[in-house]
């Protein structure tokens, strides 16, 4: 009864087309959504014979939906200002995982979960390359990315100190000047080191570096950790010492302790007191000007908690910490497929690979044909409303 089956096939195919257009319109504002199209094909034909010219006479059996390809062209990228939002520019999918199952998405509206990990709005963990001491290892396999307030920058021990100071050449013998620098131990505790300079003669000064008694176990008075003599040339430049002193804190022994230790239990440390800069210019001078310290620098820090983060075009996540340091926290990975049309849509903006799509090739953004990332931005749906309404008509 072709008078019923043929029109019914047309209704079914048209209904599928209307549903596809409606679904596209419904997802007009879905982050990272990719427009679907629908294509028809005629069904088999019944041979009824041939005409006088020998041409076949065939009766068609109707229409069917032959394919429903997705349009993976780039959607508009809009800035959101939210640091954890990420948009892909070009080829690739984010790799996400939940309950051991990996899926792939273009939607980068991520957030930080209660476990301090970067996650999708549905709780899937975003995967990437983890960093160890600020260095990303892209050959170490994929892992979760820690990006929450619980992320800590460990303390770094002070190893270098430089003091850009001038000692007044007009001072009288016995006059002194003091300046102070905070150094950090292995536990992140800081200790003020006071450098006291006393004029002992023409172009000659003594120095004594001390730390408070409270910072050294067993000490009852400020502890001297370094002392010596400074001599200057007639032009005010430093003549001696010619090498940078090494200062050890706590020193080997502080009465009555046989071996002194920091009061907070930190390890003993040693730092270099730099008397010249990287270009060999002296940092200590003696000129006829007021005693002063123009710059005091040291490279230690206390431990710090994550304050903010940013995502670079290559997926690198850089964190800024409360101790003033910055560090690389990890790198977001992207995946590509030999045949994107073969991907299966799961809902929730997710895709799964199939035999048709092939297995994913995973790498860092801007490598292997993968696109770049825009932090603080989202890729919008690529649905064109005018086209969809025309399809409905």
C-alpha positions as CSV (number, residue, x, y, z in Angstrom):
1,X,0.0,0.0,0.0
2,X,2.4,2.6,-1.2
3,X,-0.2,5.3,-1.0
4,X,0.2,5.1,2.8
5,X,3.8,4.1,3.3
6,X,5.4,6.7,1.0
7,X,3.7,9.7,2.6
8,X,4.4,8.2,6.0
9,X,8.1,8.0,5.3
10,X,8.0,11.6,4.2
11,X,6.2,12.6,7.4
12,X,8.8,10.6,9.5
13,X,11.8,12.3,7.7
14,X,10.2,15.7,7.9
15,X,9.5,15.2,11.6
16,X,13.1,14.3,12.2
17,X,14.2,17.4,10.4
18,X,11.9,19.6,12.5
19,X,13.1,17.9,15.6
20,X,16.7,18.6,14.6
21,X,16.0,22.3,13.9
22,X,14.1,22.6,17.1
23,X,16.9,21.0,19.1
24,X,19.4,23.4,17.5
25,X,17.3,26.4,18.4
26,X,16.8,25.1,22.0
27,X,20.6,24.9,22.3
28,X,21.2,28.4,20.9
29,X,22.8,29.5,24.1
30,X,24.4,26.2,25.2
31,X,28.1,26.7,25.7
32,X,30.2,24.9,23.1
33,X,27.1,23.3,21.4
34,X,27.7,22.2,17.8
35,X,24.9,22.6,15.3
36,X,23.4,19.4,13.7
37,X,22.2,19.1,10.2
38,X,19.9,16.4,8.7
39,X,20.2,14.9,5.2
40,X,17.7,12.8,3.3
41,X,18.1,9.9,0.9
42,X,15.5,8.2,-1.3
43,X,14.5,4.6,-0.5
44,X,14.7,1.6,-2.7
45,X,12.8,1.4,-6.0
46,X,10.4,-1.2,-7.5
47,X,10.9,-2.0,-11.1
48,X,7.6,-1.9,-13.1
49,X,9.1,-2.7,-16.4
50,X,10.4,-0.4,-19.2
51,X,9.0,1.9,-21.8
52,X,9.1,1.7,-25.5
53,X,12.6,3.2,-25.6
54,X,13.8,0.6,-23.2
55,X,14.1,3.0,-20.2
56,X,13.2,1.5,-16.9
57,X,10.0,2.4,-15.2
58,X,10.6,2.5,-11.4
59,X,8.4,3.3,-8.4
60,X,10.1,5.0,-5.4
61,X,9.3,3.7,-1.9
62,X,9.7,7.0,-0.1
63,X,12.4,8.9,1.9
64,X,14.7,8.3,4.9
65,X,17.1,10.2,7.0
66,X,20.5,9.2,5.6
67,X,22.8,11.1,8.0
68,X,22.8,13.7,10.7
69,X,26.3,15.3,10.6
70,X,27.4,17.9,13.2
71,X,28.9,21.2,12.3
72,X,32.2,21.5,14.2
73,X,33.0,25.0,12.9
74,X,34.2,27.5,15.5
75,X,31.6,29.2,17.7
76,X,32.0,32.8,18.8
77,X,34.3,33.3,21.7
78,X,33.1,35.8,24.3
79,X,35.0,37.1,27.3
80,X,33.4,36.3,30.7
81,X,36.2,37.5,33.1
82,X,35.8,34.2,35.1
83,X,39.4,32.8,35.4
84,X,38.3,29.1,35.2
85,X,36.3,29.6,32.0
86,X,38.2,28.4,28.9
87,X,37.5,28.5,25.2
88,X,39.1,26.4,22.5
89,X,40.2,28.3,19.4
90,X,40.5,25.8,16.6
91,X,40.7,22.0,16.8
92,X,40.3,19.9,19.9
93,X,38.2,18.8,22.8
94,X,38.7,19.0,26.5
95,X,39.3,15.7,28.2
96,X,37.1,15.1,31.3
97,X,36.6,12.1,33.5
98,X,34.0,10.9,36.0
99,X,33.9,7.5,37.8
100,X,36.8,6.3,35.6
101,X,35.1,7.1,32.3
102,X,36.6,9.7,30.0
103,X,34.5,11.8,27.7
104,X,35.2,14.9,25.6
105,X,33.7,18.3,25.4
106,X,34.0,21.8,23.9
107,X,32.2,23.4,26.8
108,X,34.8,25.2,29.0
109,X,32.6,26.6,31.7
110,X,34.7,25.0,34.5
111,X,34.7,25.6,38.2
112,X,36.8,24.6,41.2
113,X,35.1,21.8,43.2
114,X,35.1,21.2,46.9
115,X,38.1,18.9,46.4
116,X,40.1,21.9,45.0
117,X,40.1,20.2,41.5
118,X,39.1,21.9,38.2
119,X,35.8,20.4,37.2
120,X,32.9,20.8,34.8
121,X,29.5,22.1,36.0
122,X,28.4,18.4,36.2
123,X,31.3,17.4,38.5
124,X,33.5,15.8,35.8
125,X,37.2,16.3,36.5
126,X,39.2,18.2,33.8
127,X,42.3,16.3,32.9
128,X,45.7,17.7,31.9
129,X,49.4,17.5,32.6
130,X,50.4,18.0,36.2
131,X,53.3,20.2,37.4
132,X,56.0,19.2,39.9
133,X,57.7,22.2,41.5
134,X,56.4,24.4,38.7
135,X,57.5,22.2,35.8
136,X,55.0,20.5,33.6
137,X,55.7,16.9,32.5
138,X,53.7,16.2,29.3
139,X,55.1,12.7,29.1
140,X,53.8,11.7,32.5
141,X,50.2,10.9,31.4
142,X,47.0,12.8,32.2
143,X,45.9,13.7,35.7
144,X,43.6,16.0,37.6
145,X,44.4,19.7,38.0
146,X,44.4,21.2,41.5
147,X,43.3,24.8,41.4
148,X,41.6,25.6,44.7
149,X,42.4,27.6,47.8
150,X,44.0,24.5,49.3
151,X,46.8,24.7,46.7
152,X,50.0,25.8,48.6
153,X,53.3,27.2,47.5
154,X,55.9,25.7,49.8
155,X,58.4,27.9,51.7
156,X,61.7,28.5,50.0
157,X,64.9,29.0,52.1
158,X,66.8,32.2,51.7
159,X,70.0,31.5,49.8
160,X,71.0,35.0,48.6
161,X,70.9,38.5,50.2
162,X,72.0,41.8,48.7
163,X,72.0,45.2,50.4
164,X,72.4,48.3,48.4
165,X,73.7,50.7,51.1
166,X,75.8,53.8,51.5
167,X,77.9,54.5,54.6
168,X,78.5,58.2,55.2
169,X,82.1,59.1,54.6
170,X,81.7,62.1,56.9
171,X,80.9,60.0,60.0
172,X,83.1,60.1,63.0
173,X,85.0,57.1,64.3
174,X,82.5,55.2,66.5
175,X,79.5,56.3,64.6
176,X,77.2,53.5,63.3
177,X,74.4,52.7,60.9
178,X,72.1,49.7,60.9
179,X,69.8,48.1,58.4
180,X,67.7,44.9,58.5
181,X,66.6,42.1,56.2
182,X,64.2,39.2,56.8
183,X,65.5,35.7,55.9
184,X,63.3,32.6,55.6
185,X,64.0,29.2,57.0
186,X,63.0,25.7,55.9
187,X,59.6,26.0,57.6
188,X,58.8,29.3,56.1
189,X,59.5,31.2,59.3
190,X,61.2,34.5,59.0
191,X,64.1,35.9,61.0
192,X,65.3,39.5,61.1
193,X,69.0,39.8,60.5
194,X,70.4,43.2,61.5
195,X,73.5,44.5,59.8
196,X,75.3,47.1,62.0
197,X,78.2,49.1,60.5
198,X,80.6,51.0,62.8
199,X,83.2,53.4,61.5
200,X,86.7,52.4,62.9
201,X,88.9,54.7,60.9
202,X,89.4,56.5,57.6
203,X,87.8,54.4,54.9
204,X,87.4,51.5,57.4
205,X,84.2,50.1,58.9
206,X,83.4,47.0,61.0
207,X,80.2,45.1,60.4
208,X,78.3,42.7,62.6
209,X,75.2,40.7,61.6
210,X,72.9,39.6,64.4
211,X,69.6,37.8,64.9
212,X,67.3,38.1,67.9
213,X,67.9,35.8,70.9
214,X,64.3,34.6,70.7
215,X,65.0,33.1,67.2
216,X,67.8,30.9,68.4
217,X,67.3,28.1,70.9
218,X,69.4,28.5,74.0
219,X,70.4,32.1,73.3
220,X,70.0,34.8,75.9
221,X,71.2,37.8,73.9
222,X,71.3,38.8,70.2
223,X,73.4,36.2,68.3
224,X,76.2,37.4,66.1
225,X,76.2,35.3,62.9
226,X,78.8,37.2,60.9
227,X,81.4,39.9,61.6
228,X,84.4,41.5,59.9
229,X,86.0,44.6,58.4
230,X,85.1,46.6,55.3
231,X,87.6,48.9,53.6
232,X,86.8,51.4,50.9
233,X,88.8,53.0,48.1
234,X,89.3,56.8,47.9
235,X,86.4,56.9,45.3
236,X,84.0,55.3,47.7
237,X,84.0,51.8,46.2
238,X,84.5,48.7,48.3
239,X,88.1,47.5,48.4
240,X,87.7,44.5,50.8
241,X,86.4,41.9,51.2
242,X,86.7,40.9,47.6
243,X,84.6,37.8,47.9
244,X,81.0,37.4,49.0
245,X,80.7,36.3,52.6
246,X,78.6,33.2,53.4
247,X,76.5,33.5,56.6
248,X,75.3,30.5,58.5
249,X,72.3,30.7,60.8
250,X,72.3,29.5,63.5
251,X,76.1,29.5,63.9
252,X,77.9,26.4,65.0
253,X,77.5,27.1,68.7
254,X,75.8,29.6,70.9
255,X,76.5,29.4,74.6
256,X,75.2,27.5,76.5
257,X,74.0,25.3,73.6
258,X,76.6,22.9,72.1
259,X,74.9,23.0,68.7
260,X,72.4,25.8,68.3
261,X,69.1,25.4,66.3
262,X,66.3,27.7,65.3
263,X,63.7,28.1,68.0
264,X,61.0,27.0,65.6
265,X,62.8,23.8,64.8
266,X,63.8,24.6,61.2
267,X,67.0,23.4,59.6
268,X,70.2,25.4,59.8
269,X,70.7,27.6,56.7
270,X,73.4,29.4,54.9
271,X,73.1,32.3,52.5
272,X,75.4,34.4,50.4
273,X,75.7,38.1,51.2
274,X,76.3,39.6,47.7
275,X,78.5,42.7,47.7
276,X,78.3,43.2,44.0
277,X,75.4,42.9,41.5
278,X,75.3,40.7,38.4
279,X,77.4,43.2,36.4
280,X,80.1,43.4,39.1
281,X,79.0,46.8,40.4
282,X,79.6,47.2,44.1
283,X,76.5,47.4,46.2
284,X,78.2,48.9,49.3
285,X,79.6,52.4,49.0
286,X,81.1,55.0,51.2
287,X,80.3,58.5,50.0
288,X,79.8,61.8,51.6
289,X,76.0,61.3,51.8
290,X,73.5,60.3,54.4
291,X,73.6,56.6,55.6
292,X,70.9,54.8,53.6
293,X,69.8,51.6,52.1
294,X,68.3,52.0,48.6
295,X,67.4,48.4,48.1
296,X,67.3,45.2,50.2
297,X,66.7,41.9,48.4
298,X,66.5,38.3,49.4
299,X,65.1,35.2,47.6
300,X,63.4,33.3,50.4
301,X,59.6,33.1,51.0
302,X,57.2,31.9,53.5
303,X,54.6,29.3,52.4
304,X,51.6,30.8,50.6
305,X,48.1,29.9,49.5
306,X,46.7,30.3,46.0
307,X,45.1,33.7,45.5
308,X,44.4,33.7,41.7
309,X,45.2,31.9,38.6
310,X,45.2,32.4,34.8
311,X,45.2,30.1,31.8
312,X,47.5,30.8,28.9
313,X,47.0,30.1,25.2
314,X,49.0,26.8,25.5
315,X,46.8,25.6,28.4
316,X,49.4,26.4,31.1
317,X,47.8,27.3,34.4
318,X,49.8,29.9,36.4
319,X,49.0,30.6,40.0
320,X,49.7,33.6,42.1
321,X,50.2,33.0,45.8
322,X,49.9,35.0,49.0
323,X,53.7,34.9,49.5
324,X,54.2,37.0,46.3
325,X,55.4,34.1,44.2
326,X,53.9,32.7,41.0
327,X,54.2,29.1,39.8
328,X,52.9,26.8,37.0
329,X,50.2,24.5,38.4
330,X,49.6,22.3,35.4
331,X,48.6,22.4,31.7
332,X,45.1,21.6,30.3
333,X,45.2,18.8,27.6
334,X,43.2,18.6,24.4
335,X,42.2,15.6,22.3
336,X,41.5,15.3,18.6
337,X,39.9,12.6,16.5
338,X,40.4,11.3,13.0
339,X,36.7,11.6,12.3
340,X,34.8,14.0,14.5
341,X,31.6,13.1,12.7
342,X,31.9,9.6,14.2
343,X,31.6,10.9,17.8
344,X,28.6,10.0,19.8
345,X,26.7,12.7,21.6
346,X,26.0,11.9,25.3
347,X,24.2,15.0,26.4
348,X,25.6,17.4,29.0
349,X,27.9,18.8,26.2
350,X,29.8,15.5,26.2
351,X,31.0,13.3,23.3
352,X,32.2,9.7,23.4
353,X,34.5,8.0,20.8
354,X,33.2,5.2,18.6
355,X,34.8,2.9,16.0
356,X,34.0,5.5,13.4
357,X,35.7,8.4,15.2
358,X,38.8,6.4,16.2
359,X,40.6,6.8,19.5
360,X,41.6,10.2,20.7
361,X,45.1,11.7,20.1
362,X,45.9,13.7,23.2
363,X,48.4,16.5,23.5
364,X,49.1,20.1,24.7
365,X,47.3,23.0,23.0
366,X,49.2,24.6,20.1
367,X,50.9,21.2,19.4
368,X,50.1,18.5,16.9
369,X,47.4,20.5,15.1
370,X,45.5,21.3,18.2
371,X,44.0,24.7,18.8
372,X,44.9,27.4,21.4
373,X,43.0,28.3,24.5
374,X,41.5,31.6,25.8
375,X,41.3,31.9,29.5
376,X,38.4,33.8,31.0
377,X,36.3,33.2,27.9
378,X,33.8,30.7,26.5
379,X,33.0,29.4,23.1
380,X,29.3,29.9,22.3
381,X,27.0,27.7,20.3
382,X,27.5,27.9,16.5
383,X,23.8,27.7,15.8
384,X,22.6,30.3,13.3
385,X,19.1,31.3,14.2
386,X,18.2,32.6,10.8
387,X,19.3,29.4,9.1
388,X,17.3,27.3,11.6
389,X,14.1,29.3,11.1
390,X,14.5,29.0,7.4
391,X,14.8,25.2,7.8
392,X,11.7,25.2,9.9
393,X,9.8,27.0,7.1
